[in-house]
Amino acid sequence: MPVELVRAPALTGAVPYAYAAVVPPGSRLIQTAGACPIDVNDEVVALGDIAGQAAQVMDNLEVALHAAGAGLTDVMRTTVYVASTEQADLVKAWDVVRARFGDHDAPSTLLGVTVLGYAGQLVEVDAVAVVPE
């Protein structure tokens, strides 16, 4: 049984994500660390490029989820962090993240933050997923 994405009719339908997610009974919860824009050589990629970093972040998130026995369609919630105070920068990252999820519009929080953990890092995404036991 997949994650149930909930839309609240009393809230605007103009947002590109569900407002809540319900975990099916008998599910195993998977929580990821924040996926970072780091390649296999331990280097931050796409310096200065929010969209490029977001793409690497999503690649890395998919690898982590796969290693735990899940995929993007099993995600019930994400948090997207962008090291910027400019809304346009947040939207650049969001567009990449949202596109990778396709029709699976799990609830998400998008935040502008002052700094992230690695030098040159602009984007990070963490996720919670559920899979059957």
PyMOL commands that set and color helices and strands:
alter all, ss='L'
color gray80, all
select helices_A, chain A and resi 50-67+72-74+87-101
alter helices_A, ss='H'
color red, helices_A
select strands_A, chain A and resi 4-6+20-22+27-31+75-82+108-112+123-132
alter strands_A, ss='S'
color yellow, strands_A
deselect
rebuild
show_as cartoon
